[in-house]
Amino acid sequence: MDVTQLARYPFLDEARQLVKEENVRTGEILHDPIYERARALGRQRVNDAIRDGVVGDYPAASETDALMNIFSYPIARIIVASVSSGYATGRYALSEAKRAYEHLQHESEELLMAIADEHGLEVGDDMAIYFTDYLEHAPTWSDSWKLVNMPLSRGWISLQKRQLARLLQNAIQDAIYHEVRQMEPPSEVRHVFEDEVTRLRTLMEERQMQREADMGEVTVAKLPPCIRQLLAAAQSGVNVPHVGRFTLVSFLHAVGMDTDDIVALFGGSPDFSRGKTRYQIEHITGKVSGTEYTPPSCSSIKSWGLCPVEKMDAICKRVKHPLGYYRIKSRARRNDD
């Protein structure tokens, strides 16, 4: 892949290797005037992601432009990691992945299959994908992507190029999200981008306050860690699996949130459709199905991999159901008031 093409996909291993081969020290990237363009683009990547929900197509007419684009990607990740906000991280990961999707639709099948392999997706002949990989990355909240509506044969699902590109968007998004969340930016980096990080943290706090206000009496402070994590993912556009959406919707309905407010929470999802989202929420809450589903227990949430064990607190260890956590928090809040 030439450097101009690689600038479209700076998250790939080949781009990382290129950066490594340039043998540029961290201090040079942070301070040398030669890399000012990369630093400016890094800031712009983050600002475009937070403001517009997709990073821009930055000029790459020359090899130098392309290199600055590639260098801007790790700089942007460092800025986002320094903000320490799940919402900002999710928004940024989705924005990078959406831009990649726009380009991937026009790339060769060979390139798509190579990127799929790098992200752990098993793709066979004629862009057929094994159903387990499909279920992990498909936006199955949308009816057209549900497994029953796909051409399944002996465990393999045949895809069109656009569909494979869409699955890759989710795989890329998940990879970037988890990589950024695990980063520990050095203090020197935080100092260089201190003003930017402070501004973004303030913005994230303001948005968090607005989201809590939009939720009415169902305040984030009362939610168990598993529900807070699912809520943050949904609001930042992370591709929440079906069982995660079911858990979140059934829980919020059980604690009194109305359908309109729940629908609004999913507005940042990549394949958001207000009509379909409303129908699916009303199916879970019993308005169209006749069956009002109850939220799953803690044991089910753990078995589905939705329990953030590292964030469990003392109340988590006392209860067996997320609603029990919410009741205890609600009583404590009333006593404090």
Secondary structure by P-SEA (a helix, b strand, c coil): ccaaaaaaccccaaaaaaaaaaccccccccccccaaaaaaaaaaaaaaaaacccccccccccaaaaaaaaaaaaaaaaaaaaaccaaaaaaaaaaaaaaaaaaaaaccaaaaaaaaaaacccccccccccaaaaaacccccccccccccccccccbbbbcaaaaaaaaaaaaaaaaaaaaaaccccaaaaaaaaaaaaaaaaaaaaaaaaaaaaacccccccccaaaaaaaaaaaacccccaaaaaaaaaaaaaacccaaaaaaaacccccccaaaaaaaaaaaaccccccccccccaaaaaaacccccccccaaaaacccaaaaaaaaaaaaaaac
